[in-house]
């Protein structure tokens, strides 16, 4: 897998950090301190320029607010989450909706695409509406395009995501129960027409039982590479 110099670090569950050659750093679906899969050394970050959120569940945005405050980072999210974060005093938030594209720091772009899941925000008064869940296609300097599916089941329009935005790499959930299992994720990878898949959203809790080995077996003969990243270890 050629990441074209983009440092890609899995921080456990669905949280990833991307760093470009000039040091620009973005995090997608930030869940650090309470994440049992995230190394303690990663509970704080030295630099965050932008944060992308797929949906409102705590395990995908719990650290968006503190990271945004600590680093003056811009947060990109669906409109309803953006409004919520603004109500919590987060300074720079860009709300958009599916089909929209934003230009972030360091020449990074993000296009919001569909996902099949739920998206309520857990708060002191219970669950409040968080819009509908999404995925992101991130474009990086040098041409690399990475699709982060967020939490989702497989759906036929993944083929359109592949056709329209041509990501080379997909970050796909494989744990099952709340998201796709490996068999469904393999079908998603084929629909997308990607070169490589990085599995995520597995193993954090026992109920997320799907494994990269099962995904590899389900993709046998497809030519799609399965890259099982080690948590906290950068890949390039």
N, C-alpha and C positions, 0 to 999 in steps of 0.2 A: 504494500500500500504506500503510495507516494502522497504525503500531505503537503508537498510543495513548500516545506519550511515553516508551516504553521504548527507551532507547538500546541499539542492537544493533550489535555490531562483530564482523565476521569476522576472525579472527586467522590464517587460512590453514588448509587441509586441513579438518578437522571441528571446529576449535576456535572457539567463540563466547563473547563476553562480553556480558552483559546488565546494564544499570544502570538502576535505578528512579529516580523523582523525588527520593527522600530519600537517594540515594547508595548504597543497597544494591547490591552487585555480586556477580554469580555468573558462574562460568565452567563451561562444559560441555566435556568431553573435552580437558583441558589438555595440549597439546603445543606448547611455545614454543621453548626454546633450541635444540633439534635440528631444528626444523621449517624446512625451506628456504623455505617460503612465508610464514613469520611475520616481520614487520619487526623489526629488531634492537631498536628502541625499545620493543617489546612483550615482550621476553624477560623483563623483570621487570614486576611490577604494583604499583601504589600501594595498591590495596585489593582484597581478595577475602574475601567473607563466606561463600560456599558454593561447593562444587564438585560437579558432577554427572558421573558416569562412565557411559558406555553399555556398555563391555566392556573386557577386559583387554589388548588389543594396545597396544604401546608408543606408537603414534601416536595414542592416545586417552587415555592416562593417565600418560605419562612424567613430567609435571610436577605430578601430583597431590600427591605426598609433599612436595616442597620448597615448593609454594605453601601447603599446609595448615600446614606448620611455620612459615613466615614470617608468615602472617596469622592464625593460629589459626582457620582456616576449617573449617567442618563439611563433611565429605565424605559424599555419598550414592551408594551403589553396591549392586549385587547382593550377596547375603550372602557369597559366596566371596571377592569382591574386598575387601569390608569386613574380613573376617577376616585376609586377607593384609596389608592396610594397617595394621591394628592390630598385627600381628606385627612390622611395621617401625617401630613406635613412633609412628604418627600418632595424635594425641590424641583428636579427636572424629570418629568415623566412625559413620554410621547405615547399617546393612545392611537390605535389604528384598528383596522379590521381585516378580515381575510381577503386576500388579493392585493393588499397594500404592501408597498415597499418603502423602507426607511433607509436613510444613509447615516451610518453611525461613524464613530471616530476611526481614524486610521484607514479610511477607504473601505471599511467593512459595510456590507449591505445586508439587510434582512427582509425577506418576503414572508408574510404570514400566510399559512395555508391551513387547510381543514384538518380536523382530527375527530375521532368518534369516541367520546368519553363524557364525563360530567365536569363541572368546573366551579362549584360553590366555594366561597371563602369562609373558613372557620374563624369565628370571632367570639367575643365574650357573650354575645346575644344568640349564639348558635351559628348556623350556616346561612350566609347571605349570598345573594346572586353575584356571580363572578363572570358573567358573560358565558360564552361557549368556548370549549377548549380548542387549541390550535397547535400547529407545528410551525417550525421556522426553517426556511432555506437560507443559510448564511453564505454570503459570497465574500471571499477574501482577496487581498492583493496577490497577484500571481495567478488568479483564475480558479483556485480551489472552491468548490461548492459542497457544503455539508448540509444534509437534511437531518434535523432533530425532530423526530416524530411526536415528541411529547408522550403523553399517555394515550393510547389508542388501541382499538381493534383494527384488524385489517379491513380496508374498504377499497372498492374498485377504482375510485378516483385517484388512488396513489399512482396509477398509470399516467394520469394527467400531470401530476406533480413531476414525474420523471420526464414526460414529454416536453413540458413547458419550461422547466427550470434545470433540467439535466444535472442533478447532483451526482458526484462521483462516489460519495461516501454517505451512508445513512446510519444514524444512531437510532436503533430500534429497540423498544421494550420487548423482553422475552419471558418475563417472570410468570405470566399467566394470572388467573383469578381476577385481577383488576385491569389487566392489559393483555396483549397478545401472548400466546405461548410460542415456543419455538416453531412449531409447524405453521402457525399463522404468520409469524414473522418471516419465515422462509418464503411464503407466498407473497408477502408484501415486498420483499427484496426483489423478487422476480418481476413484479408489476412495475417497480421503480426503474428497473434496468440499470442498477448501480454496479460498480466494480467491487465495492467492499462494504461490509456491514460491521459496525461496532455494537455489540449487544449491551443493553443497559436495563435498569429497572428489574434486576433479578438478584436474589440472594440476600437482600437487605433484611428481610424477614422470612421465616420458614415458608410462609404461604406463597412467596414468590419463587417457585420451585424450578422454573425452567433454567436450563444451563446452556452455555456456549457450545458444548459438545453436542447437545441435542440439535441446536441450530445448524451446526456443521454437517451433521448427518442428514438433516432435512434438505440441505442445499447441495448434497452430493451430486456431482455432474453438472452443476449450473455454471461453474466458472466464477462464481461470486466468492470472494475471499472473506472469511470470518476472522476478525481481529479482536481477540479477547484482551482488552487492556488491563493492566494491573493498576489498582487504585493508587493514585498519587504519583505515578511514574509517567513523566511526559513522553509522548511519542511525536515523531516528526516525519 
